[in-house]
């Protein structure tokens, strides 16, 4: 049934995809706690322009798997997009009151700041991971033979590839996260 949701997203039938993902999440064994399905649900909401609902689904996903950097990254992307929409909303002539503009801009600033903080934390984690991996690969065990040192270096390299590879496979790297931090900083500086 989740595959049907994926197909509906590809066909840009987002409300139907939301219904499908929601129905799948209600069934056992998920019971509303599967991070990947919640991420798919968040994506369907996001694509449908329902950023608030996307943030709620991402929040549930983060609670179900708080150590998944991909979920944190996606949460930051949704928050930034929501902030951008709110920043631009005040440019539309159909606004009813000035207080709604102030509320939107205040919310947008919060979302953009939160997205910036998440991107900065991911950038820091990637940098720290790179440094730890380099140190582990460079330092052979004390008193080890050449063969043991080579085996230790190979094991450290394999461990580094596993840890760092997961983040990189998700398209994350220090430079990209730093660019996203700078992008959020510029948006906050330019905010009304």
C-alpha positions as CSV (number, residue, x, y, z in Angstrom):
1,X,0.0,0.0,0.0
2,X,2.9,2.4,0.7
3,X,4.0,1.8,-2.9
4,X,0.6,3.2,-4.1
5,X,1.4,6.3,-2.1
6,X,4.8,6.6,-3.9
7,X,3.1,6.3,-7.2
8,X,0.5,8.9,-6.3
9,X,3.3,11.3,-5.4
10,X,4.9,10.7,-8.7
11,X,1.6,11.4,-10.4
12,X,1.4,14.6,-8.3
13,X,-1.8,13.4,-6.7
14,X,-0.7,14.6,-3.3
15,X,-4.0,14.5,-1.3
16,X,-4.6,10.9,-2.3
17,X,-1.0,10.1,-1.4
18,X,-1.5,11.6,2.0
19,X,-4.6,9.4,2.6
20,X,-2.7,6.3,1.5
21,X,0.3,7.0,3.7
22,X,-2.0,7.8,6.6
23,X,-3.9,4.6,6.2
24,X,-0.7,2.5,6.0
25,X,0.7,4.2,9.1
26,X,-2.5,3.4,11.1
27,X,-2.0,-0.4,10.5
28,X,0.3,-2.7,12.5
29,X,3.2,-2.9,12.8
30,X,3.7,0.8,12.1
31,X,1.2,2.3,14.6
32,X,2.1,5.7,13.3
33,X,5.8,5.4,14.2
34,X,7.7,4.4,11.1
35,X,10.2,7.2,10.3
36,X,10.4,6.4,6.6
37,X,6.7,6.4,6.0
38,X,6.3,9.5,8.1
39,X,8.9,11.1,5.9
40,X,7.0,10.1,2.8
41,X,3.8,11.5,4.4
42,X,5.7,14.8,5.1
43,X,6.9,14.9,1.5
44,X,3.4,14.5,0.2
45,X,2.1,17.3,2.4
46,X,5.1,19.5,1.4
47,X,4.6,18.9,-2.3
48,X,0.9,19.9,-1.8
49,X,2.0,23.1,-0.2
50,X,0.8,22.1,3.3
51,X,4.0,22.9,5.1
52,X,2.4,22.9,8.6
53,X,1.2,19.4,8.1
54,X,4.6,18.4,6.7
55,X,6.3,19.8,9.8
56,X,3.9,17.8,12.0
57,X,4.7,14.6,10.1
58,X,8.4,15.3,10.3
59,X,8.1,15.9,14.0
60,X,6.5,12.5,14.5
61,X,9.3,11.0,12.3
62,X,11.9,12.7,14.4
63,X,10.4,11.3,17.6
64,X,10.3,7.8,16.1
65,X,14.0,8.0,14.9
66,X,15.7,11.0,16.6
67,X,19.2,10.0,15.4
68,X,18.4,10.0,11.7
69,X,20.3,12.9,10.1
70,X,18.2,12.7,6.9
71,X,15.1,13.4,8.9
72,X,16.7,16.4,10.6
73,X,17.9,17.7,7.2
74,X,14.4,17.3,5.7
75,X,12.8,19.0,8.7
76,X,15.2,22.0,8.2
77,X,14.3,22.1,4.4
78,X,10.6,22.1,5.2
79,X,11.1,24.8,7.9
80,X,13.0,27.0,5.5
81,X,10.5,26.6,2.7
82,X,7.7,27.4,5.1
83,X,9.6,30.5,6.3
84,X,10.1,31.6,2.8
85,X,6.4,31.2,2.0
86,X,5.5,33.2,5.1
87,X,8.1,35.9,4.3
88,X,6.6,36.3,0.8
89,X,3.0,36.1,2.0
90,X,3.1,39.8,3.0
91,X,3.7,40.8,-0.6
92,X,0.2,39.6,-1.6
93,X,-2.6,42.2,-1.6
94,X,-5.3,39.9,-0.2
95,X,-4.1,40.1,3.4
96,X,-6.8,41.0,5.8
97,X,-4.9,42.7,8.6
98,X,-1.5,44.0,9.5
99,X,-1.4,41.8,12.6
100,X,-1.5,38.7,10.3
101,X,1.6,40.1,8.5
102,X,3.4,40.5,11.8
103,X,2.4,37.0,12.9
104,X,3.6,35.5,9.6
105,X,6.9,37.3,9.7
106,X,7.5,36.4,13.3
107,X,6.7,32.7,12.5
108,X,8.9,32.8,9.4
109,X,11.8,34.2,11.4
110,X,11.4,31.3,13.9
111,X,11.3,28.7,11.1
112,X,14.3,30.1,9.3
113,X,16.3,30.3,12.5
114,X,15.4,26.7,13.4
115,X,16.3,25.5,9.9
116,X,19.6,27.4,10.2
117,X,20.4,25.8,13.5
118,X,19.7,22.3,12.2
119,X,21.8,22.8,9.1
120,X,24.7,24.2,11.3
121,X,24.4,21.1,13.6
122,X,24.6,18.8,10.6
123,X,27.6,20.7,9.2
124,X,29.3,20.4,12.6
125,X,28.5,16.6,12.8
126,X,29.9,16.1,9.4
127,X,33.1,18.0,10.2
128,X,33.5,16.2,13.5
129,X,33.0,12.9,11.8
130,X,35.6,13.7,9.2
131,X,38.1,14.7,11.8
132,X,37.5,11.6,13.9
133,X,37.7,9.3,10.9
134,X,41.0,10.9,9.8
135,X,42.5,10.6,13.3
136,X,41.4,6.9,13.6
137,X,42.9,6.1,10.2
138,X,46.1,7.8,11.0
139,X,46.9,6.4,14.4
140,X,48.0,2.8,14.5
141,X,47.7,1.0,17.9
142,X,50.7,1.5,20.1
143,X,53.3,-1.2,19.7
144,X,51.5,-2.7,16.7
145,X,53.2,-4.6,14.0
146,X,53.0,-3.3,10.4
147,X,50.3,-5.9,9.6
148,X,48.3,-5.1,12.7
149,X,48.6,-1.4,12.0
150,X,47.5,-2.0,8.4
151,X,44.5,-4.0,9.6
152,X,43.6,-1.4,12.1
153,X,43.8,1.3,9.4
154,X,41.6,-0.8,7.1
155,X,39.0,-1.3,9.9
156,X,39.0,2.4,10.7
157,X,38.6,3.3,7.1
158,X,35.7,0.8,6.8
159,X,34.1,2.3,9.9
160,X,34.6,5.8,8.5
161,X,33.0,4.8,5.2
162,X,30.0,3.4,7.0
163,X,29.4,6.4,9.3
164,X,30.4,9.2,6.8
165,X,29.1,7.2,3.8
166,X,25.5,7.2,5.2
167,X,25.4,11.0,5.4
168,X,27.2,11.4,2.1
169,X,24.8,8.9,0.4
170,X,22.0,11.1,1.6
171,X,23.6,14.0,-0.3
172,X,25.0,15.7,2.7
173,X,28.4,17.2,3.0
174,X,30.0,20.0,5.0
175,X,30.1,22.4,2.1
176,X,26.4,21.9,1.2
177,X,25.3,22.3,4.9
178,X,27.5,25.4,5.2
179,X,25.8,26.9,2.1
180,X,22.4,26.2,3.6
181,X,23.4,27.9,6.8
182,X,24.6,30.9,4.8
183,X,21.4,30.9,2.8
184,X,19.3,30.9,6.0
185,X,21.5,33.7,7.4
186,X,20.9,35.8,4.3
187,X,17.1,35.2,4.4
188,X,17.0,36.2,8.0
189,X,19.1,39.4,7.4
190,X,16.8,40.4,4.5
191,X,13.6,39.6,6.4
192,X,11.3,42.5,6.9
